[in-house]
Amino acid sequence: MKNISDIKKGHDHNPLLFPKGFVWGTATSAHQVEGGNTNNDWCSWEQVKGHIANGDVSGSSTNHYELFDKDFDLAKKFGSNAHRLSIEWARLEPEEGKWDENEIEHYRKVFKALKKRRIKIMLTLNHFTLPMWVALKGGWTNKKNVARYQRFVERVIREYGNDIEWWITINEPVVYVTMSYIMGAWPPGKKSFLKAFKSFINLIRAHRSAYKTIHRVIGKNAKVGLANNIISLMSYGTDSWIDYAYVRIIDYIWNHAVYVFTKGYHDFLGVNYYFHQRIERKKGAWSNILVDVRHEKRERSDMGWEIYPHGIFEAVGHLKRYNLPIYITENGIAALNDDKRLRFIVGHLKELYHAIQSGIDIRGYFYWSLLDNFEWDKGFYPRFGIIGVDYATMKRAPRKSAYMFAEIAKRNGIEHKHLTYLGHKVGSHTEHVG
Protein backbone atom coordinates (compact mmCIF):
# COMPACT_ATOMS: atom_id res chain seq x y z
CA MET A 1 0.00 0.00 0.00
CA LYS A 2 1.32 3.47 -0.92
CA ASN A 3 2.09 5.86 1.91
CA ILE A 4 1.03 9.50 1.99
CA SER A 5 4.34 10.81 0.68
CA ASP A 6 4.08 8.56 -2.38
CA ILE A 7 0.56 9.81 -3.06
CA LYS A 8 1.71 13.42 -2.80
CA LYS A 9 4.59 12.83 -5.18
CA GLY A 10 2.23 11.25 -7.66
CA HIS A 11 -0.27 14.12 -7.62
CA ASP A 12 -0.24 15.96 -10.95
CA HIS A 13 -0.96 19.69 -11.18
CA ASN A 14 -0.11 19.89 -14.89
CA PRO A 15 -2.79 21.37 -17.14
CA LEU A 16 -5.23 19.05 -18.90
CA LEU A 17 -4.21 19.89 -22.46
CA PHE A 18 -6.44 19.38 -25.49
CA PRO A 19 -5.11 18.23 -28.88
CA LYS A 20 -3.28 20.72 -31.04
CA GLY A 21 -5.73 22.52 -33.33
CA PHE A 22 -8.70 21.94 -31.02
CA VAL A 23 -11.54 24.31 -31.89
CA TRP A 24 -12.86 26.66 -29.20
CA GLY A 25 -16.02 28.59 -29.88
CA THR A 26 -19.41 29.84 -28.87
CA ALA A 27 -22.75 29.49 -30.62
CA THR A 28 -25.87 31.51 -31.44
CA SER A 29 -28.89 31.18 -33.72
CA ALA A 30 -30.34 33.93 -35.87
CA HIS A 31 -33.87 34.19 -34.46
CA GLN A 32 -32.62 34.07 -30.88
CA VAL A 33 -30.17 36.98 -31.14
CA GLU A 34 -30.68 39.06 -34.29
CA GLY A 35 -33.95 40.79 -33.55
CA GLY A 36 -36.27 42.10 -36.23
CA ASN A 37 -37.22 38.73 -37.68
CA THR A 38 -40.81 39.38 -38.77
CA ASN A 39 -41.39 36.92 -41.57
CA ASN A 40 -40.91 33.46 -40.09
CA ASP A 41 -43.24 31.04 -38.32
CA TRP A 42 -41.88 31.84 -34.86
CA CYS A 43 -42.67 35.55 -35.18
CA SER A 44 -46.31 34.68 -35.85
CA TRP A 45 -46.35 32.08 -33.06
CA GLU A 46 -45.08 34.59 -30.49
CA GLN A 47 -48.03 36.89 -31.02
CA VAL A 48 -50.50 34.42 -29.50
CA LYS A 49 -51.00 34.79 -25.76
CA GLY A 50 -49.74 31.81 -23.78
CA HIS A 51 -47.27 30.54 -26.35
CA ILE A 52 -44.22 32.21 -24.74
CA ALA A 53 -43.43 32.47 -21.03
CA ASN A 54 -44.21 35.86 -19.49
CA GLY A 55 -45.80 36.99 -22.75
CA ASP A 56 -42.35 37.64 -24.24
CA VAL A 57 -41.82 38.19 -27.96
CA SER A 58 -38.41 38.06 -29.62
CA GLY A 59 -38.74 41.65 -30.88
CA SER A 60 -35.32 43.29 -30.90
CA SER A 61 -33.84 40.33 -29.02
CA THR A 62 -30.16 41.26 -28.45
CA ASN A 63 -30.01 43.41 -31.60
CA HIS A 64 -27.14 41.27 -32.84
CA TYR A 65 -28.28 42.11 -36.38
CA GLU A 66 -26.83 45.60 -35.91
CA LEU A 67 -24.24 44.89 -33.20
CA PHE A 68 -22.56 41.83 -34.71
CA ASP A 69 -19.19 43.62 -35.10
CA LYS A 70 -19.03 44.43 -31.40
CA ASP A 71 -20.23 40.95 -30.48
CA PHE A 72 -17.54 39.32 -32.62
CA ASP A 73 -14.95 41.54 -30.93
CA LEU A 74 -16.12 40.04 -27.65
CA ALA A 75 -16.05 36.52 -29.07
CA LYS A 76 -12.44 37.02 -30.16
CA LYS A 77 -11.43 38.66 -26.88
CA PHE A 78 -12.86 35.81 -24.87
CA GLY A 79 -11.10 32.99 -26.64
CA SER A 80 -13.15 31.93 -29.66
CA ASN A 81 -11.24 30.77 -32.72
CA ALA A 82 -14.54 29.58 -34.21
CA HIS A 83 -18.18 30.59 -34.01
CA ARG A 84 -21.36 28.71 -34.80
CA LEU A 85 -24.27 30.80 -36.08
CA SER A 86 -27.31 30.32 -38.28
CA ILE A 87 -28.66 32.08 -41.34
CA GLU A 88 -32.31 33.09 -41.47
CA TRP A 89 -34.02 31.62 -44.53
CA ALA A 90 -36.97 34.04 -44.16
CA ARG A 91 -34.66 37.04 -44.54
CA LEU A 92 -33.02 35.79 -47.72
CA GLU A 93 -36.19 34.48 -49.36
CA PRO A 94 -39.15 36.36 -47.81
CA GLU A 95 -41.44 35.14 -50.60
CA GLU A 96 -41.07 32.00 -52.64
CA GLY A 97 -38.56 32.59 -55.43
CA LYS A 98 -37.96 36.24 -54.43
CA TRP A 99 -34.53 36.94 -52.98
CA ASP A 100 -33.66 39.97 -50.85
CA GLU A 101 -30.29 41.23 -52.11
CA ASN A 102 -29.89 43.57 -49.13
CA GLU A 103 -30.17 40.66 -46.70
CA ILE A 104 -27.81 38.56 -48.82
CA GLU A 105 -25.29 41.40 -48.53
CA HIS A 106 -25.90 41.70 -44.79
CA TYR A 107 -24.87 38.12 -44.14
CA ARG A 108 -21.85 38.60 -46.40
CA LYS A 109 -20.76 41.39 -44.03
CA VAL A 110 -21.40 39.12 -41.02
CA PHE A 111 -19.20 36.36 -42.41
CA LYS A 112 -16.47 38.79 -43.49
CA ALA A 113 -16.47 40.26 -39.97
CA LEU A 114 -15.73 36.80 -38.54
CA LYS A 115 -13.04 36.06 -41.15
CA LYS A 116 -11.41 39.45 -40.46
CA ARG A 117 -11.01 38.36 -36.82
CA ARG A 118 -9.68 34.94 -37.90
CA ILE A 119 -12.70 33.23 -36.42
CA LYS A 120 -13.71 30.13 -38.35
CA ILE A 121 -17.38 29.70 -39.22
CA MET A 122 -19.72 26.83 -38.52
CA LEU A 123 -22.94 27.74 -40.33
CA THR A 124 -26.33 26.27 -39.43
CA LEU A 125 -28.66 26.33 -42.42
CA ASN A 126 -31.85 25.60 -40.48
CA HIS A 127 -32.18 26.31 -36.76
CA PHE A 128 -35.87 25.57 -36.12
CA THR A 129 -37.43 28.56 -37.93
CA LEU A 130 -39.12 28.47 -41.34
CA PRO A 131 -40.23 31.28 -43.64
CA MET A 132 -43.93 31.88 -43.16
CA TRP A 133 -44.65 30.95 -46.77
CA VAL A 134 -42.96 27.56 -46.22
CA ALA A 135 -44.92 27.03 -42.99
CA LEU A 136 -48.18 27.77 -44.80
CA LYS A 137 -47.28 25.07 -47.31
CA GLY A 138 -47.11 22.47 -44.53
CA GLY A 139 -43.61 23.05 -43.19
CA TRP A 140 -41.59 19.87 -42.82
CA THR A 141 -44.67 17.68 -43.19
CA ASN A 142 -44.73 18.56 -46.89
CA LYS A 143 -42.19 16.63 -48.97
CA LYS A 144 -42.18 19.39 -51.62
CA ASN A 145 -40.59 21.75 -49.09
CA VAL A 146 -37.46 19.59 -49.11
CA ALA A 147 -36.81 20.72 -52.69
CA ARG A 148 -37.47 24.34 -51.69
CA TYR A 149 -34.98 23.97 -48.85
CA GLN A 150 -32.41 22.48 -51.23
CA ARG A 151 -32.81 25.49 -53.53
CA PHE A 152 -32.19 27.79 -50.54
CA VAL A 153 -29.13 25.77 -49.54
CA GLU A 154 -27.68 25.99 -53.03
CA ARG A 155 -28.11 29.77 -53.07
CA VAL A 156 -26.35 30.07 -49.70
CA ILE A 157 -23.45 27.91 -50.90
CA ARG A 158 -22.98 29.94 -54.07
CA GLU A 159 -23.07 33.22 -52.13
CA TYR A 160 -20.88 32.32 -49.15
CA GLY A 161 -19.36 28.89 -49.70
CA ASN A 162 -15.72 30.05 -49.61
CA ASP A 163 -16.14 31.55 -46.14
CA ILE A 164 -17.61 28.51 -44.37
CA GLU A 165 -15.49 25.82 -42.68
CA TRP A 166 -18.31 23.58 -41.39
CA TRP A 167 -21.92 23.21 -42.48
CA ILE A 168 -24.75 22.17 -40.15
CA THR A 169 -27.74 21.26 -42.29
CA ILE A 170 -30.39 20.85 -39.57
CA ASN A 171 -30.36 21.66 -35.87
CA GLU A 172 -31.82 19.04 -33.50
CA PRO A 173 -34.36 17.33 -35.77
CA VAL A 174 -35.71 15.09 -32.98
CA VAL A 175 -36.23 18.07 -30.66
CA TYR A 176 -38.04 19.93 -33.43
CA VAL A 177 -40.35 17.00 -34.18
CA THR A 178 -41.06 16.40 -30.49
CA MET A 179 -41.80 20.01 -29.58
CA SER A 180 -43.75 20.87 -32.74
CA TYR A 181 -45.77 17.73 -33.48
CA ILE A 182 -45.87 15.61 -30.31
CA MET A 183 -46.00 18.15 -27.48
CA GLY A 184 -47.45 20.92 -29.66
CA ALA A 185 -45.47 23.55 -27.75
CA TRP A 186 -43.74 25.04 -30.82
CA PRO A 187 -45.13 26.10 -34.19
CA PRO A 188 -47.25 24.85 -35.80
CA GLY A 189 -48.54 23.52 -32.45
CA LYS A 190 -49.96 20.25 -33.75
CA LYS A 191 -50.23 16.99 -31.82
CA SER A 192 -50.10 14.24 -34.38
CA PHE A 193 -47.87 11.16 -34.53
CA LEU A 194 -48.50 10.99 -38.27
CA LYS A 195 -47.31 14.57 -38.79
CA ALA A 196 -44.38 13.90 -36.46
CA PHE A 197 -43.34 10.92 -38.56
CA LYS A 198 -43.72 12.85 -41.83
CA SER A 199 -41.69 15.79 -40.56
CA PHE A 200 -38.94 13.48 -39.27
CA ILE A 201 -38.66 11.69 -42.62
CA ASN A 202 -38.60 14.97 -44.52
CA LEU A 203 -35.93 16.41 -42.23
CA ILE A 204 -33.86 13.32 -42.99
CA ARG A 205 -34.44 13.92 -46.71
CA ALA A 206 -33.51 17.58 -46.27
CA HIS A 207 -30.22 16.68 -44.61
CA ARG A 208 -29.33 14.15 -47.28
CA SER A 209 -30.15 16.51 -50.14
CA ALA A 210 -28.22 19.38 -48.52
CA TYR A 211 -25.23 17.10 -47.91
CA LYS A 212 -25.13 16.08 -51.55
CA THR A 213 -25.66 19.64 -52.77
CA ILE A 214 -22.84 21.07 -50.63
CA HIS A 215 -20.41 18.39 -51.79
CA ARG A 216 -21.49 18.79 -55.41
CA VAL A 217 -20.89 22.56 -55.39
CA ILE A 218 -17.90 22.84 -53.05
CA GLY A 219 -16.24 19.48 -53.55
CA LYS A 220 -15.09 16.50 -51.57
CA ASN A 221 -13.30 18.62 -48.94
CA ALA A 222 -16.54 20.16 -47.64
CA LYS A 223 -17.32 19.33 -44.02
CA VAL A 224 -21.01 18.68 -43.51
CA GLY A 225 -23.01 17.33 -40.58
CA LEU A 226 -26.08 18.00 -38.47
CA ALA A 227 -26.45 18.94 -34.81
CA ASN A 228 -28.18 16.20 -32.85
CA ASN A 229 -29.38 16.63 -29.27
CA ILE A 230 -27.91 13.70 -27.32
CA ILE A 231 -29.12 12.71 -23.85
CA SER A 232 -27.49 10.45 -21.30
CA LEU A 233 -29.74 7.90 -19.63
CA MET A 234 -29.69 5.78 -16.51
CA SER A 235 -32.27 3.45 -14.97
CA TYR A 236 -32.79 2.84 -11.27
CA GLY A 237 -34.14 -0.59 -12.13
CA THR A 238 -30.79 -2.15 -12.99
CA ASP A 239 -32.04 -5.68 -12.32
CA SER A 240 -35.08 -5.36 -14.60
CA TRP A 241 -35.00 -6.40 -18.25
CA ILE A 242 -38.08 -4.24 -18.86
CA ASP A 243 -36.32 -1.16 -17.53
CA TYR A 244 -33.24 -2.03 -19.58
CA ALA A 245 -35.46 -2.23 -22.66
CA TYR A 246 -36.93 1.20 -21.86
CA VAL A 247 -33.45 2.72 -21.78
CA ARG A 248 -32.39 1.05 -25.03
CA ILE A 249 -35.56 2.13 -26.86
CA ILE A 250 -35.32 5.74 -25.69
CA ASP A 251 -31.61 5.79 -26.50
CA TYR A 252 -32.24 4.50 -30.03
CA ILE A 253 -35.11 6.88 -30.83
CA TRP A 254 -33.57 10.01 -29.34
CA ASN A 255 -29.83 9.49 -29.83
CA HIS A 256 -29.28 7.14 -32.77
CA ALA A 257 -32.26 7.05 -35.16
CA VAL A 258 -31.10 10.20 -36.96
CA TYR A 259 -27.67 8.68 -37.58
CA VAL A 260 -29.13 5.38 -38.71
CA PHE A 261 -31.36 7.09 -41.30
CA THR A 262 -28.54 9.36 -42.53
CA LYS A 263 -25.71 6.83 -42.61
CA GLY A 264 -23.09 7.87 -45.14
CA TYR A 265 -24.19 11.52 -45.09
CA HIS A 266 -21.87 12.89 -42.38
CA ASP A 267 -18.32 14.20 -42.44
CA PHE A 268 -18.53 14.81 -38.68
CA LEU A 269 -21.05 14.44 -35.88
CA GLY A 270 -22.42 17.56 -34.22
CA VAL A 271 -23.44 16.91 -30.62
CA ASN A 272 -25.64 19.18 -28.51
CA TYR A 273 -25.56 18.00 -24.89
CA TYR A 274 -27.82 19.37 -22.14
CA PHE A 275 -29.84 16.51 -20.65
CA HIS A 276 -29.34 13.62 -18.27
CA GLN A 277 -32.50 11.56 -17.74
CA ARG A 278 -33.06 9.24 -14.80
CA ILE A 279 -35.63 6.50 -15.28
CA GLU A 280 -37.59 4.77 -12.53
CA ARG A 281 -40.56 2.59 -13.38
CA LYS A 282 -42.95 1.79 -10.59
CA LYS A 283 -44.07 -1.82 -10.47
CA GLY A 284 -46.86 -2.34 -12.99
CA ALA A 285 -46.47 1.15 -14.46
CA TRP A 286 -45.72 1.76 -18.12
CA SER A 287 -45.61 5.56 -18.26
CA ASN A 288 -44.45 8.53 -16.14
CA ILE A 289 -41.05 6.91 -15.80
CA LEU A 290 -38.82 10.00 -15.77
CA VAL A 291 -37.51 10.94 -12.34
CA ASP A 292 -38.12 14.52 -11.16
CA VAL A 293 -34.64 15.35 -9.87
CA ARG A 294 -36.01 18.15 -7.71
CA HIS A 295 -37.09 15.50 -5.23
CA GLU A 296 -33.47 14.35 -4.95
CA LYS A 297 -32.21 17.91 -4.41
CA ARG A 298 -29.75 17.64 -7.30
CA GLU A 299 -28.02 20.68 -8.73
CA ARG A 300 -30.05 22.09 -11.60
CA SER A 301 -29.97 24.93 -14.09
CA ASP A 302 -32.47 27.78 -13.93
CA MET A 303 -34.57 25.76 -16.41
CA GLY A 304 -34.66 22.79 -14.05
CA TRP A 305 -32.26 20.62 -16.05
CA GLU A 306 -29.95 18.42 -13.99
CA ILE A 307 -26.28 19.36 -14.16
CA TYR A 308 -24.48 16.11 -14.91
CA PRO A 309 -21.07 16.61 -16.56
CA HIS A 310 -20.28 12.88 -16.79
CA GLY A 311 -23.22 12.58 -19.17
CA ILE A 312 -21.25 14.28 -21.93
CA PHE A 313 -18.59 11.56 -21.60
CA GLU A 314 -21.32 8.94 -21.94
CA ALA A 315 -22.88 10.75 -24.90
CA VAL A 316 -19.71 10.94 -27.00
CA GLY A 317 -18.70 7.45 -25.89
CA HIS A 318 -21.86 5.99 -27.41
CA LEU A 319 -21.07 7.73 -30.71
CA LYS A 320 -17.61 6.23 -31.09
CA ARG A 321 -19.18 3.39 -33.09
CA TYR A 322 -19.73 5.74 -36.05
CA ASN A 323 -16.00 6.33 -36.47
CA LEU A 324 -16.39 10.03 -37.31
CA PRO A 325 -14.92 13.22 -35.83
CA ILE A 326 -17.12 14.83 -33.18
CA TYR A 327 -17.73 18.50 -32.45
CA ILE A 328 -19.68 19.60 -29.39
CA THR A 329 -21.89 22.05 -31.26
CA GLU A 330 -23.82 23.14 -28.15
CA ASN A 331 -23.33 22.73 -24.42
CA GLY A 332 -24.42 25.37 -21.94
CA ILE A 333 -26.39 26.32 -18.88
CA ALA A 334 -29.11 28.83 -18.04
CA ALA A 335 -27.92 30.38 -14.78
CA LEU A 336 -28.11 33.80 -13.17
CA ASN A 337 -25.52 32.45 -10.71
CA ASP A 338 -22.34 32.59 -12.76
CA ASP A 339 -20.45 30.42 -10.24
CA LYS A 340 -22.72 27.62 -11.37
CA ARG A 341 -21.71 28.33 -14.98
CA LEU A 342 -18.02 28.21 -14.03
CA ARG A 343 -18.46 24.76 -12.50
CA PHE A 344 -20.57 23.65 -15.45
CA ILE A 345 -17.99 24.61 -18.07
CA VAL A 346 -15.01 23.14 -16.24
CA GLY A 347 -16.90 19.97 -15.33
CA HIS A 348 -17.99 19.27 -18.89
CA LEU A 349 -14.64 20.15 -20.44
CA LYS A 350 -12.87 17.89 -17.96
CA GLU A 351 -15.10 15.00 -19.05
CA LEU A 352 -14.34 15.78 -22.71
CA TYR A 353 -10.63 15.72 -21.89
CA HIS A 354 -11.06 12.24 -20.42
CA ALA A 355 -13.06 11.18 -23.47
CA ILE A 356 -10.25 12.30 -25.76
CA GLN A 357 -7.75 10.39 -23.62
CA SER A 358 -9.92 7.29 -24.04
CA GLY A 359 -9.54 7.52 -27.82
CA ILE A 360 -12.66 9.43 -28.89
CA ASP A 361 -12.01 11.83 -31.77
CA ILE A 362 -13.37 15.13 -30.45
CA ARG A 363 -12.26 18.11 -32.51
CA GLY A 364 -13.96 21.11 -30.90
CA TYR A 365 -16.30 22.64 -28.32
CA PHE A 366 -18.88 25.41 -28.83
CA TYR A 367 -20.37 26.84 -25.64
CA TRP A 368 -24.03 27.87 -25.83
CA SER A 369 -24.21 30.76 -25.87
CA LEU A 370 -22.04 33.75 -26.63
CA LEU A 371 -24.91 36.03 -25.56
CA ASP A 372 -28.00 35.85 -23.43
CA ASN A 373 -30.84 35.36 -25.89
CA PHE A 374 -34.49 34.62 -26.61
CA GLU A 375 -34.94 31.01 -25.48
CA TRP A 376 -37.90 29.97 -27.66
CA ASP A 377 -41.04 29.20 -25.60
CA LYS A 378 -39.22 30.16 -22.38
CA GLY A 379 -38.70 33.76 -23.52
CA PHE A 380 -35.95 35.93 -22.09
CA TYR A 381 -35.65 34.74 -18.49
CA PRO A 382 -33.07 31.93 -19.08
CA ARG A 383 -29.57 33.41 -19.14
CA PHE A 384 -27.19 31.21 -21.13
CA GLY A 385 -24.57 33.73 -22.20
CA ILE A 386 -20.99 34.11 -21.07
CA ILE A 387 -21.80 37.67 -22.15
CA GLY A 388 -24.78 39.11 -20.29
CA VAL A 389 -27.23 41.39 -22.10
CA ASP A 390 -29.31 44.21 -20.63
CA TYR A 391 -32.36 43.98 -22.88
CA ALA A 392 -33.42 47.56 -22.09
CA THR A 393 -30.13 49.17 -23.17
CA MET A 394 -28.54 46.32 -25.21
CA LYS A 395 -25.40 46.80 -23.12
CA ARG A 396 -23.09 43.77 -23.08
CA ALA A 397 -21.51 42.68 -19.78
CA PRO A 398 -18.91 39.88 -19.84
CA ARG A 399 -19.37 37.47 -16.96
CA LYS A 400 -16.57 35.89 -14.96
CA SER A 401 -17.19 32.71 -16.95
CA ALA A 402 -16.19 34.58 -20.14
CA TYR A 403 -12.77 35.35 -18.67
CA MET A 404 -12.32 31.75 -17.56
CA PHE A 405 -13.40 30.43 -20.96
CA ALA A 406 -10.82 32.72 -22.57
CA GLU A 407 -8.07 31.37 -20.31
CA ILE A 408 -8.93 27.77 -21.14
CA ALA A 409 -9.24 28.42 -24.88
CA LYS A 410 -6.01 30.40 -25.15
CA ARG A 411 -4.13 27.82 -23.06
CA ASN A 412 -5.86 25.01 -24.99
CA GLY A 413 -6.28 23.30 -21.66
CA ILE A 414 -7.70 23.33 -18.16
CA GLU A 415 -5.34 24.70 -15.51
CA HIS A 416 -5.35 23.40 -11.96
CA LYS A 417 -6.75 26.74 -10.78
CA HIS A 418 -9.83 26.06 -12.92
CA LEU A 419 -10.29 22.68 -11.26
CA THR A 420 -10.73 24.44 -7.92
CA TYR A 421 -14.30 25.09 -9.04
CA LEU A 422 -14.82 21.33 -8.84
CA GLY A 423 -13.23 20.87 -5.42
CA HIS A 424 -9.49 20.80 -6.04
CA LYS A 425 -7.73 22.81 -3.34
CA VAL A 426 -5.10 25.34 -4.27
CA GLY A 427 -1.75 24.36 -2.80
CA SER A 428 -3.12 21.08 -1.54
CA HIS A 429 -2.79 17.49 -2.71
CA THR A 430 -6.26 16.65 -1.51
CA GLU A 431 -8.91 16.28 -4.20
CA HIS A 432 -12.68 16.17 -3.94
CA VAL A 433 -13.76 15.97 -7.53
CA GLY A 434 -17.26 14.84 -8.35
Buried (B, 14 or more C-beta within 10 A) or exposed (E): EEEEEEEEEEEEEEBBEBEEEBBBBBBBBBBBBBBBBEBBBBBBBBEEEEBBBEEBBBBBBBBBBBBBEEBBBBBBBBBBBBBBBBBBBBBBBBEEEEBBEEBBEBBEEBBEBBBEBEBBBBBBBBBBBBBBBBBEBBBBBBEEBBEBBBBBBBBBBEBBBEBBEBBBBBBBBBBBBBBBBBEEEBBBBBEBEEBBEBBBBBBBBBBBBBBEBBBEEBEEEBBBBBBBBBBBBBBEBEEEEEBEEBBEEBBEEBBBBBBEBBEEBBBBBBBBBBBBBBBBBEEEEEEEBEBEBEEEEEEBBBBEBBBBBBBBBBBBBBBBEBEBBBBBBBBBBBBEEBEBBBBBBBBBBBBBBBBBEEEBBBBBBBBBBBBBBBBBBBBBBBBBBBBBBEBEEBEBEBBEBBBBBBBBBEBBBBBBEBBBBBEBEEEEEEEEEE
